[in-house]
């Protein structure tokens, strides 16, 4: 991950969140794809030695930032899209599918967090085959999910949401960051 840009290149700019929250969501998607790359790296290295710093970073991203991002979409973006979508957008089934995937992804993320926390304490992987299977299941479905959101959902959002909608989305996103579960100061933007 030597070519990873510096954190400040990806740090969320509160002004940008206010003026272009859809760009912030897209940037978070880009970082989640990089998180998937890091999870794949760990899966590929099992049962070998793992990178503790990377593991700690991924723990923070999975425990905190992933949940905030899901709230951004489910409390902010999705309700606005439901309000503004045209019948031809066929968004009801799309959003229902994405919400179901969010619930499933959060469950998988919680299981991975448990495994990573055990690894940091024990200094080793208890069951490398199981963890590798879990990681691959998560990052493969997450990549497909992100592709769907990037190629279907965000273009509709750009076409349908007006300035007032974007202000509301920004307000929800800022509130999510104020009230979200975060025990570390590190954000997904700083992690990758």
Order of alpha helices (4+ residues) and beta strands (2+ residues): alpha-alpha-alpha-alpha-alpha-alpha-alpha-alpha-alpha-alpha
